[in-house]
């Protein structure tokens, strides 16, 4: 599934959380993995739409959540990078 995140960025977070339990898998992790694969199968024809804009401005947004995950009480940081109005990371 980690290799699948290269072309399907929408599952990156879920696969990252699931990969924490790679060495101590339980039935709930297997069910979560099957749910991720079912999502990928059901959304096969969906994708990102990139538009051509007149500008090529580069800007980013940083997000942070302090210890919101009730499971491990860790903070989460995310970022978005746009080039010409299109999301790239």
C-alpha positions as CSV (number, residue, x, y, z in Angstrom):
1,X,0.0,0.0,0.0
2,X,2.9,2.4,0.6
3,X,3.8,2.1,-3.1
4,X,0.2,2.9,-4.0
5,X,0.5,6.3,-2.2
6,X,2.8,7.5,-4.9
7,X,-0.1,7.7,-7.3
8,X,-2.9,8.0,-4.8
9,X,-2.1,10.9,-2.5
10,X,-5.5,10.8,-0.9
11,X,-4.7,7.6,1.0
12,X,-1.3,8.7,2.3
13,X,-2.4,9.6,5.8
14,X,-4.5,6.5,6.3
15,X,-1.7,4.2,5.1
16,X,0.8,6.1,7.2
17,X,-1.2,5.5,10.4
18,X,-1.8,1.9,9.4
19,X,1.9,1.3,8.8
20,X,2.7,2.1,12.5
21,X,1.2,-1.3,13.3
22,X,3.0,-3.2,10.6
23,X,4.9,-5.5,13.0
24,X,2.0,-6.0,15.5
25,X,-1.1,-6.4,13.2
26,X,-4.4,-7.2,14.7
27,X,-7.7,-8.0,13.0
28,X,-8.8,-4.3,13.2
29,X,-5.7,-3.3,11.2
30,X,-6.5,-5.9,8.6
31,X,-10.1,-4.6,8.4
32,X,-8.8,-1.0,8.0
33,X,-6.4,-2.2,5.2
34,X,-9.3,-3.8,3.4
35,X,-11.4,-0.6,3.8
36,X,-8.5,1.5,2.2
37,X,-8.3,-0.9,-0.7
38,X,-12.1,-0.9,-1.1
39,X,-12.0,3.0,-1.2
40,X,-9.2,2.8,-3.9
41,X,-11.3,0.4,-6.0
42,X,-14.5,2.5,-5.7
43,X,-12.8,5.8,-6.5
44,X,-10.7,4.5,-9.4
45,X,-12.0,7.0,-12.0
46,X,-11.6,10.0,-9.7
47,X,-8.6,12.3,-9.9
48,X,-7.2,15.7,-9.5
49,X,-8.1,18.5,-12.0
50,X,-5.3,20.9,-12.9
51,X,-6.2,24.2,-14.6
52,X,-3.9,26.5,-16.6
53,X,-3.8,29.9,-14.9
54,X,-2.2,33.1,-16.1
55,X,0.2,33.3,-13.1
56,X,2.7,30.8,-11.8
57,X,2.7,32.0,-8.1
58,X,4.1,29.6,-5.6
59,X,2.7,29.6,-2.1
60,X,2.2,27.2,0.8
61,X,0.0,26.7,3.8
62,X,1.1,25.1,7.0
63,X,-1.4,23.4,9.4
64,X,-0.9,22.1,12.9
65,X,-3.1,20.1,15.3
66,X,-1.8,19.8,18.9
67,X,-2.3,16.3,20.3
68,X,-5.7,15.9,18.7
69,X,-5.3,12.1,18.1
70,X,-6.9,10.4,21.0
71,X,-5.0,7.2,20.2
72,X,-1.5,8.4,20.7
73,X,-1.8,12.0,21.8
74,X,0.7,13.2,19.2
75,X,0.6,16.5,17.3
76,X,0.0,16.5,13.6
77,X,1.5,18.9,11.1
78,X,0.6,19.2,7.5
79,X,1.4,21.5,4.6
80,X,0.0,22.3,1.2
81,X,2.0,23.7,-1.7
82,X,0.3,25.4,-4.7
83,X,1.9,26.3,-8.0
84,X,-0.1,28.5,-10.3
85,X,-3.2,27.8,-8.2
86,X,-2.9,24.0,-8.5
87,X,-2.2,21.8,-5.4
88,X,1.1,19.9,-5.9
89,X,2.0,18.6,-2.4
